Amino acid sequence: MKNERVLTIAEALREGIFEEVERDPRVFCIGEDIGVPGGWGGAFTVTLGIEERFPERTINTPISEIAIFGAALGASIQGMIPIADVQYGDFLFCAMDQIVNQIPLMRYMSGGKIAVPIVMRAPVGATGRGSQHAHSMESWFINIPGIKVICPSNAYDAKGMLKAAVRDGNPVLIFEHKLLYGSKGARAEAGAVDSSRFIPEEDYIVPIGKAEIVRQGTDVTIASTLLMLYKAVAAADELEKIGISCEVIDLRTLVPLDKDTLFSSVSKTGRLVVVEECNKTGGWGAEVSATVCENCFDNLKKPIIRIAAPDTPAPFSPVMENFYIPSVQRIVSEVTNMF
């Protein structure tokens, strides 16, 4: 029997990066502390050992996100494929001119003559680190034309979607939840969720723009991503005990959104609950909800419910953080009230 290889998200991303660097001489990694001998391999061990295997394709930068993305932009215009790493997603805002005004617009402004094949990786999620290292900012970037936004929730998808992003030819922003990495040793996270999966040895990709139905159901659709997906599945297990059948969708990609899968599910169940860790006002859940209302209004039996973080900064206090992050109990309560 062939041995099954079960990897964490951190291990799967690492393997995917190493394979793409080896496959294509244009691919390289750039970021803070991503390949320091004796270091962690970035903030969450994803690039551990890259300086030994690919020293010529590893660029450790100063603490300057504007420099990381500026260098990545210039390299991509010259034909390279950078994988740019920030230690925490919150720090993307330090490079907003490059990410908003430069990287996504070059192809459009050049009439398609200039390609910008950049892969941008950013950890998100509240994990006891306080407001400046805790936010989920996916919603900020779905409003930027020209960037694809993906949110893998398990190791299989993480590797396959990263490889698809490298080969896409366009800017792709990958959001990775800190509690799903499965990092070990000094980078182990309290409250982490097991998102490890069987990873085949052969090359594969997971298409960008395709959602996955992770649980079939008939009474209500729950759409989510990243850590909230696991809470949605746990809530669906509880709701099944009281006779409510939930169809749970892992959207996986926010841009482009898989509308067909979403519309088909909502047309069947007649109810939609969107669960996200972003702040509620202006969250990506609002966009999903509006899109469903515009296309499936006649199929809805109840108003759409959005479950999200409150419109406050992420707190540092563990008690307050637990209140801030949507819980399984809250999902169960909100869904129950629909019936």
Helices and strands as residue ranges (DSSP letters): E 6-7, H 9-23, E 27-31, H 50-53, G 55-57, E 58-60, H 65-77, E 81-85, G 89-95, H 96-96, I 97-102, H 106-109, E 119-124, G 131-133, H 138-141, E 148-150, H 155-166, E 172-177, G 178-180, G 185-187, E 197-198, E 212-215, E 220-224, H 226-241, E 246-250, E 253-255, H 259-269, E 272-279, H 284-296, G 297-299, E 305-309, H 318-324, H 328-336
